[in-house]
Amino acid sequence: MLLTPRVRASRPKTLRIATALLAAATSATLLAASAPAPVKPLGIGDRLFPHLGNPGYDVMSYDIAFTYRGSNKKPLDATTVIDARTTAPLELINLDFAHGKVRSVEVNGAPARFESTGEDLVVTPPKPLNPGEGMRITVRHTSDPRPTKDRDGGWVPTSDGLAMANQADAGHRVFPSNDHPADKAMFTFRITTPKGLTAVANGLPVATAHRGATTTRAFRTRHPMATELAQVSIGRSTVVHRTGPHGLPVRDVVPTKDRKVLERWLKKTPDQIGWMEEKVGRYPFETYGVLMAQARTGFELETQTLSLFESDLFKRPEYPEWYVDSIMVHELAHQWFGDSVSPATWSDLWLNEGHATWYEALFAEEKSDKPLAKRMREAYRQSDGWRAAGGPPAAPKGPAPGQKISIFRPVVYDGSALVLYALRQEIGRPAFERLERLWVRTHRDGNATTADFVQLASTVAGRDLGGFFDAWLYGAKTPAMPGHPDWRKAAPAGK
């Protein structure tokens, strides 16, 4: 995700992550068979979102069907099928789900009792489940695109339909799920719309069917995905196809009326992918493209294989071309950093945003003569203020009440890119570049922690970098910049 200045200025499931996060929730999962289990919302203990995710199972795949009837004022009819495997004894199955009406639930083909509590849908299977059992949960429900005052994210209304923006914790406002990036899964989407509207989702198209006045299009991912990265676009859109490096299918989704005026931006994507591949290696997914939505979100978002942008970003003359280019690269870089290698916890967010900001700034330096060192020197000057306001990069302060995306503060953008700049200064450019390529290759399609990055960096550097990272990632004050003893920080506010 990038909050732009016009607003503010093989599937390696990481069960070890789940084990660590679930420690506090284990007693709630191992339910006594002699008494009815209490119905209550659960979570996996994420420091920033303690009620996000659910213990006791590992999702393998989602198959989600939406029926959109042409109006954003009415809920969509939906069916979500979840294939999962239990990791603990379960008498109750907690799913994250809010902002929709549940009509029925089945577990392994049999009707199951259910009730809602907090933002959880709690399901009672016909019989208790043992560890290692497969389970298929089928939920028939509605998915409400209408916004609410006290929650953000989920469906985004556009002038001609809908899009999704589920970061950080809003996937469950669209469909039932285990809504935490630590539990990635494969996705299939089936979207039924009136004829004349185009639906597109993550992954590649696998089927299209016309029936009467409606069209159903199906899409499937070839790599696991976090719920926060799901994307479904519905609107009067044109899908533009071209070819990227190594024959990669590139598809962009744009308002049909703006197709020609936006082409000058669309055609940049293959070269941008090529540039990123030179830096960190092969693009990690089956397709890529940009979704230019007629919406006012205040941010752009790295939804997997189809990044979400406000279409106005590309049409307003006050934004210099180099600036828009760098924003496009920011969201593209996230496909490696954040999407393919996803955070184990939301406190690891700096690994996403710091890297995306790094490559955004590096692209601006190499392609538009915007010196990286100048930007980092200014970030250094402001860094102590950012840390005071938002916490250090790897231990950010929690979100403001009712404003979940408020965790996206300057400290996780330029403040975290500054950590990478300091690291490059500390270990040298060749070692840093080896680290970056090895990082995305080692953890492809999985999750990773800050500790994983520290360990790999130490291995590449040939020495223990624990002290360096402790200071840069967790310190209340920004350390001295290696190689730049002349860099100074701004005086504290009010002095």
Stockholm file with secondary structure:
# STOCKHOLM 1.0

chainA/1-495         MLLTPRVRASRPKTLRIATALLAAATSATLLAASAPAPVKPLGIGDRLFPHLGNPGYDVMSYDIAFTYRGSNKKPLDATTVIDARTTAPLELINLDFAHGKVRSVEVNGAPARFESTGEDLVVTPPKPLNPGEGMRITVRHTSDPRPTKDRDGGWVPTSDGLAMANQADAGHRVFPSNDHPADKAMFTFRITTPKGLTAVANGLPVATAHRGATTTRAFRTRHPMATELAQVSIGRSTVVHRTGPHGLPVRDVVPTKDRKVLERWLKKTPDQIGWMEEKVGRYPFETYGVLMAQARTGFELETQTLSLFESDLFKRPEYPEWYVDSIMVHELAHQWFGDSVSPATWSDLWLNEGHATWYEALFAEEKSDKPLAKRMREAYRQSDGWRAAGGPPAAPKGPAPGQKISIFRPVVYDGSALVLYALRQEIGRPAFERLERLWVRTHRDGNATTADFVQLASTVAGRDLGGFFDAWLYGAKTPAMPGHPDWRKAAPAGK
#=GR chainA/1-495 SS CEECTTTCCCCCCCHHHHHHHHGGGHHHHSCCTTSCCCCCCCCCCCSSCTTSSCSSEEEEEEEEEEECCSCTTSCEEEEEEEEEEESSCBSSEEEECCSSCEEEEEETTEECEEEEETTEEEEECSSCBCTTCEEEEEEEEEECCSCCTTCCCEEEEETTEEEEECTTTTGGGTSCBCCSTTSCBEEEEEEEEETTCEEEESSEEEEEEEETTEEEEEEECSSCBCGGGCCEEEESEEEEEEECGGGCEEEEEEEGGGHHHHHHHHTTHHHHHHHHHHHHCSCCSSCBCEEEESCCCSEEBCCTTSEEEEGGGGTCTTSCHHHHHHHHHHHHHHTTBTTTEEESSGGGHHHHHHHHHHHHHHHHHHHHCCCHHHHHHHHHHHHHHHHHHHCCTTSCCCCBTTBGGGGCCGGGTHHHHHHHHHHHHHHCHHHHHHHHHHHHHHTTTEEECHHHHHHHHHHHHTSCCHHHHHHHHHCSSCCCCTTCTTCCCCCCTTC
#=GC SS_cons         CEECTTTCCCCCCCHHHHHHHHGGGHHHHSCCTTSCCCCCCCCCCCSSCTTSSCSSEEEEEEEEEEECCSCTTSCEEEEEEEEEEESSCBSSEEEECCSSCEEEEEETTEECEEEEETTEEEEECSSCBCTTCEEEEEEEEEECCSCCTTCCCEEEEETTEEEEECTTTTGGGTSCBCCSTTSCBEEEEEEEEETTCEEEESSEEEEEEEETTEEEEEEECSSCBCGGGCCEEEESEEEEEEECGGGCEEEEEEEGGGHHHHHHHHTTHHHHHHHHHHHHCSCCSSCBCEEEESCCCSEEBCCTTSEEEEGGGGTCTTSCHHHHHHHHHHHHHHTTBTTTEEESSGGGHHHHHHHHHHHHHHHHHHHHCCCHHHHHHHHHHHHHHHHHHHCCTTSCCCCBTTBGGGGCCGGGTHHHHHHHHHHHHHHCHHHHHHHHHHHHHHTTTEEECHHHHHHHHHHHHTSCCHHHHHHHHHCSSCCCCTTCTTCCCCCCTTC
//
